[in-house]
């Protein structure tokens, strides 16, 4: 069957986009909250030592100081990181990730006299709707090491945003608690700490701290209106992405099939979470 002119144009556009998937795509939507996950090269445990986690955290602080990175939450594990940020200004997030990832990798390689990539080529970013979905995402991030069986409660994990929210730092502050209160509709920072503590305890009491792929494999998570608005805002970059969900919980998901159908079999091993990302390649050249 012959394609209509419009269908043919969309098809050609999708081919061009799919052919660029091997490289990072760049996007910027002011005012959006993003959950960013970044894995160590080949999922190696390159962050297993506390000194390396502290280096990553040090450069997260530098990213706030140098570029104005607005951090809402984070967790550092032995082989990947979670970062929740607000996109306030163009290029702040890619510049910040490049700084953090590059310098962390360079310091590790120098100390270990190691060569090669420290991180996977790209990091994955999921747009998160504020309100209830932001709450869910924060709980997911804070309970990462509980799910891994390392600790029983996030208060026992030093390298996460939960403890800073509960016990604010006097120096080297990472979390923008004022912005977090604004986004969550909470009156003050004391109430913020109490509220988050209750969310965590309630989730743990229900034994519902399971892994949810929507936070690591989706382009956007929110209600149907938010997901559709995000898809529209992304324009051509969102072609071929599927909208899934029901009630008030929707996702804009990656589509693996078009990618695999356009590339040789050896390309099929590329994970879907690495196909829609900022134009950042922290291969330890900057660090």
N, C-alpha and C positions, 0 to 999 in steps of 0.2 A: 504494500500500500504506500502511495506517495505521501510524503510529509507535506503539510501546509507550510507556507512561507514562515509563519510564526514558529511552528514546531521545529522547522529546520534550523532557524536561528537559535532557538533554545538548545537544540541538540548540539550544534556546533559550539555554542558557548560552554555547555557542560563538558564537551571533549577538551576544550582548552583549559578549563579549570581542573579537570581530572589530571591532565598532563602536568599541571603545576603542583600537584599534591605532594610530590617528592620533595619539593621545596616549601619553606614556610610561607604561608599567606599572612598578610598583615591586615589587622583591622583595628578600628578605634571607634568606640561608641561612648561619648562623654556621659558621665553620670551613672554608668553601669558598675555593678559589683561583679568581680571575677574570682572564681576559684581556680587557682593555678596549681597543677601538679607537675613535678619535674623529677625524673628518675635518673639514677646513676647509670653510667654506661654498662650495658648488658645486665642491669639490675644487680651489679656487684655491691657489696656492703662497704662502700668507700666512706660512708659517714658513721661508721660503727663506733669510732672513738669520740669521746666527749670533746676533745680539743678541736676536732674538725667540725662538730656541730656548733661549737662556740665561734669558729671562724665564719661559718655561714650566717650566724646570728649577728655577728659584728658587721658584716657587710650589708645585712638587711637594715641595720641602723644607719649605715653610711648612705644607703639608697634613700632613706627618708631625709637625711640631712642635705644630700647633694641634689636630689631630683624631686623631692617632695612626695615620695611614695607614701600613699595612705594605706597603712596596714591595719586590717580589722581582726585578723586571727592567723595563726600559723602552727604547724607541727613539723618537727624535724625527726625523721626516722633514720635507720641505718642505711637505707638504700634509696630513699626518695623524700621529697619535701611537699608539704601542702601550704599554700599561701592564699589568704583571702584578702583582696585589695579592692579599693574603689578607684575607678578610672576617672581622675579629676582633670587631667590635662594630657594632650596628645604627646606620645612618645615617652611619657614617664615610666610606664610599665615595661616596655621593651628595654629601655636604657637601664632600668633598675635591675631587671633579671640578668641582663648582660653583665652588669657590674658584680652582682652577688655570685652568679654561677662562675663567671670567669675568674674572679679573685679567689674564690674557694678552691677551685680546681688547681689554679696555679700554685697556691700555697701548699696544697696537699702534694702535688707532683714534685715541688722543690724539696719538701721535707722527706718524701719517700724516694727521691731520686728516680722518679717514675716519668715515663713519657706516654703520650696518647690521650684520648678523650676521657674526661671525667664524667661527663653527662651524656645522656642521649641527645641526639641532634636538636630536638625541639621539646618544648614544654606544651602541655595541654591546658587550654583555658575554657572554662564553662561560665557563661553569664548566669548570674543568680538573681532572681527577683527579690526585692527587699520584703520585709514582713515575715510571714511564716516560713517561706522557703529559705530565707537567710538564717533563721533560727535553726532549721533542720541542717543546713550546711555547716554551721558552726559546731553543732553537736557532733556531726559526722567527723569533722576535723579533730575536735578535742578528744574523741573516743578512739582515735586511730591506734594508739598503743594498747588500749584495752582490748580491742578486737584482735590485736596481734598476740595477746596473752602475756605481754611484758609487765604491765601494771594492772591493778584492779580499779584504779580511779585516776583521771587525768591530773589530779593534784600531786600524784606521785611521779609524774614525768616532768623533768626540769625543762625540756626543750619544746615548750608549747605555749601558746598564747593564754591558755586557761589560767595559769598561775599569775601571769602579769595582770590579768583583769581582776582576779581575786585580791592580789596584793600588789598594787601599782608600784612600779619602780620610781625611785627618786632621780635616777640618772639613766641615760641610755634607753629612754622609753621607745618601745617599738609599736605598741598598739595605740591607735587614735581612738581613745575611749569616748571622747566627746562626739566624734562623728558616728561611732557605733551606737551611742544613745540616740542620736538623731535618726539614724536609719531604722532603728528598732522601735522608736516611739517611746523610749524610756526616759523618765524625767531627769535622773542624775546617775552618776557613776557608782554610787553606793548601791542603788537599786539595781543597776546593771549587773554587778557582781552577784548579788543575791538571786536575781532572776536566772542568770546563766547556771548558777549552782543548782537551782531547782530543776532546770531543764535536764541537766546531766543526771542528777539523782533519779529523776522520774524515768528517764530512758534506761538507766541501769536496773531499776527495780522491775521493769517490764522485760528485762533480758532481750532488748531489741537493738543492741549495739552491733548489728550485722552490717556487712559491707553492702553498699548500694552503688551500683555501677553508674547510676545517673549522674553522680558527682564527678566521675572521672572519664566518662565516655560520651557525654552529651556536650553540645555546643551551648545550649541554654536550658534552664530549668525554671519553671514558674507556672502560673496559670496559662490557660490557652491564649488569652489576649497578649500577655507578656511574650510568650514564645513566638507568636505570629508577628508581633512588632519587632522582635529581635531579628527574625528571619527577613523581614522587610528591610530593616536597617542595614543588614549585611549585604543585601542586594545580590549580585551575581555570585558572591562567595558562598551563598547558602543554597545554590542550585543543587538538586539531588539529595538534599538532606530531608529526612523523614520526621514528621511531627507525630509523636506518640503520647498517649495518656488518656486520662478520664477525670471527671469531676474538676478539681482545681489543681491537679498535678500533671503537668505536661512537660515533654522534653523535645528538644530538637536534636536528633541523633545523627551520627555519622552514617553514611551509606558505604559499605565495604565493596559491594558487588560491582558497581561501575568502575571502581579503581582496579580491581583484580581482572576485570574483563579487558582492560586497555593496556595492561602491562604483562610482561612475561611471568611465568610461574614463580621465578625466584623473587619477584617483587611482592608476592602475596604474603610474605611473612611480616611485612610492615604492619604494625598494629594500628587499628582505626583511631585510637586516641591521639595519634601523632599526625593527623592529616589536615588539621585546621588550626593553624597556630600563627603567632606573631613571627615577624621576620627577624629571628634571633638565632644565631648559631654559636653558642658558648663553648667552642671546642678548645678551650684553654689557649686561645691565641691572645685574647685580652687578659686572660688569666687562666 
